[in-house]
């Protein structure tokens, strides 16, 4: 994971990066982002996710709770599309995926 920081003062706004995952017995690489609430809805998650997306060619996934429209929008902007709904940690979760950036 990488710290996402503001350009002007270096304040940490959150984190973005990759993690290996096994989803329904399939090995995957997951792109994830997590921002502090005070930095939501400013485009930082999209900017950070786009910056690191190019580091891993090919298929990547994101697991996003079905009610999290903001993260689904970030996934869409990074080139991911919903593939199917799964259960993850007891929650209905959209599995979004993309091919190369």
MOBEL-V780294 format. One record per residue. RES is the residue in one letter. PSI is psi in whole degrees, 0 to 359 (NA if undefined). OMEGA is omega in radians with two decimals (none if undefined). D_CENTER is the distance of its C-alpha to the mean C-alpha in Angstrom with 2 decimals. Layout:
res->RES psi->PSI omega->OMEGA d_center->D_CENTER
res->RES psi->PSI omega->OMEGA d_center->D_CENTER
This chain:
res->X psi->149 omega->3.10 d_center->11.33
res->X psi->146 omega->3.01 d_center->12.45
res->X psi->132 omega->3.03 d_center->13.77
res->X psi->123 omega->-3.05 d_center->12.92
res->X psi->151 omega->3.06 d_center->16.46
res->X psi->142 omega->3.14 d_center->18.53
res->X psi->320 omega->-3.00 d_center->20.74
res->X psi->319 omega->-3.08 d_center->23.89
res->X psi->0 omega->3.10 d_center->24.25
res->X psi->8 omega->3.13 d_center->21.58
res->X psi->137 omega->3.11 d_center->20.47
res->X psi->126 omega->3.12 d_center->17.26
res->X psi->343 omega->3.14 d_center->14.85
res->X psi->205 omega->-3.06 d_center->12.06
res->X psi->150 omega->3.11 d_center->10.04
res->X psi->145 omega->3.10 d_center->7.31
res->X psi->190 omega->-3.05 d_center->7.84
res->X psi->150 omega->3.03 d_center->8.55
res->X psi->138 omega->3.02 d_center->10.47
res->X psi->141 omega->-3.13 d_center->13.00
res->X psi->156 omega->2.93 d_center->13.22
res->X psi->119 omega->-3.13 d_center->16.03
res->X psi->117 omega->-3.12 d_center->15.41
res->X psi->50 omega->3.09 d_center->18.79
res->X psi->15 omega->3.13 d_center->20.56
res->X psi->131 omega->3.10 d_center->18.42
res->X psi->130 omega->-3.11 d_center->16.89
res->X psi->163 omega->2.96 d_center->13.30
res->X psi->123 omega->-3.10 d_center->10.83
res->X psi->131 omega->2.99 d_center->7.35
res->X psi->125 omega->-3.12 d_center->4.53
res->X psi->157 omega->3.10 d_center->3.35
res->X psi->146 omega->3.12 d_center->4.66
res->X psi->118 omega->3.14 d_center->7.99
res->X psi->149 omega->3.04 d_center->10.75
res->X psi->143 omega->-3.05 d_center->14.38
res->X psi->323 omega->-3.10 d_center->15.74
res->X psi->350 omega->3.12 d_center->18.17
res->X psi->8 omega->3.09 d_center->15.61
res->X psi->155 omega->3.02 d_center->13.84
res->X psi->33 omega->3.08 d_center->14.64
res->X psi->1 omega->3.13 d_center->15.55
res->X psi->1 omega->-3.09 d_center->13.01
res->X psi->321 omega->-3.14 d_center->11.91
res->X psi->316 omega->3.12 d_center->8.13
res->X psi->314 omega->-3.13 d_center->8.63
res->X psi->316 omega->-3.14 d_center->11.13
res->X psi->316 omega->-3.14 d_center->9.44
res->X psi->319 omega->3.09 d_center->6.49
res->X psi->323 omega->-3.12 d_center->9.58
res->X psi->320 omega->-3.10 d_center->11.65
res->X psi->344 omega->-3.12 d_center->10.14
res->X psi->322 omega->-3.08 d_center->9.30
res->X psi->351 omega->-3.12 d_center->13.10
res->X psi->338 omega->-3.10 d_center->13.67
res->X psi->109 omega->3.12 d_center->13.11
res->X psi->158 omega->3.07 d_center->15.09
res->X psi->199 omega->-3.04 d_center->15.06
res->X psi->134 omega->2.93 d_center->13.00
res->X psi->159 omega->3.14 d_center->9.46
res->X psi->167 omega->2.92 d_center->7.79
res->X psi->133 omega->3.05 d_center->5.19
res->X psi->121 omega->-3.02 d_center->7.60
res->X psi->129 omega->3.09 d_center->7.99
res->X psi->141 omega->-3.02 d_center->11.49
res->X psi->331 omega->-3.11 d_center->13.68
res->X psi->357 omega->-3.07 d_center->14.83
res->X psi->77 omega->-3.10 d_center->11.63
res->X psi->326 omega->-3.13 d_center->12.33
res->X psi->315 omega->3.13 d_center->10.71
res->X psi->326 omega->3.07 d_center->7.06
res->X psi->326 omega->3.09 d_center->8.50
res->X psi->319 omega->3.06 d_center->9.95
res->X psi->313 omega->-3.14 d_center->7.11
res->X psi->317 omega->3.12 d_center->6.04
res->X psi->316 omega->-3.12 d_center->9.83
res->X psi->336 omega->3.10 d_center->10.38
res->X psi->355 omega->3.09 d_center->8.49
res->X psi->14 omega->3.14 d_center->10.80
res->X psi->150 omega->3.06 d_center->9.39
res->X psi->149 omega->3.10 d_center->11.90
res->X psi->134 omega->-3.14 d_center->12.51
res->X psi->314 omega->3.14 d_center->14.51
res->X psi->167 omega->3.06 d_center->15.89
res->X psi->136 omega->3.10 d_center->15.93
res->X psi->170 omega->2.98 d_center->16.19
res->X psi->130 omega->3.11 d_center->17.24
res->X psi->123 omega->3.14 d_center->15.20
res->X psi->34 omega->3.11 d_center->16.99
res->X psi->7 omega->-3.11 d_center->19.30
res->X psi->145 omega->2.98 d_center->16.94
res->X psi->128 omega->-2.99 d_center->16.51
res->X psi->134 omega->3.02 d_center->13.00
res->X psi->132 omega->3.00 d_center->11.74
res->X psi->112 omega->3.11 d_center->10.72
res->X psi->148 omega->-3.09 d_center->9.16
res->X psi->155 omega->3.05 d_center->10.06
res->X psi->160 omega->3.02 d_center->11.18
res->X psi->212 omega->-3.12 d_center->14.05
res->X psi->150 omega->-3.14 d_center->14.83
res->X psi->NA omega->none d_center->13.50
